[in-house]
Amino acid sequence: MGQWRGPDGILVEAIILDDRPLLRVTHNIGGRTYLRGYCHNVTELHRHGVDLAELVEDGPLDHPETPGRP
C-alpha cells in the first residue's frame, strides 16, 4: 500500500481493515501519533483537515515490478 505525508505531521496510509480498503489519517504531534480517522475515498480526506495538494508520497506503492522495466 502507499503512504503520503502532509505538513505538520499528517500521514495518510492506504490500508486494509476488516477486508475493506481504507485511508487512515494520523497526526504526529510532539513525538506522539494520534488517529484522526478513516476514509473510504480521497474525497472524505478534507473532513480530517487534509489538503490533497499538500500530500507527498512517502513510500513506494505495493505492486509488482513490470517485466522488462528497471
Number of C-alpha atoms within 10 A of each C-alpha: 12 15 18 18 20 18 12 9 14 22 24 25 19 19 16 12 11 7 7 8 14 17 22 20 22 19 21 13 11 7 8 8 13 12 12 16 14 19 19 13 11 12 10 13 19 11 11 15 11 20 13 13 7 11 16 14 14 14 12 10 11 8 8 6 8 7 6 5 5 5
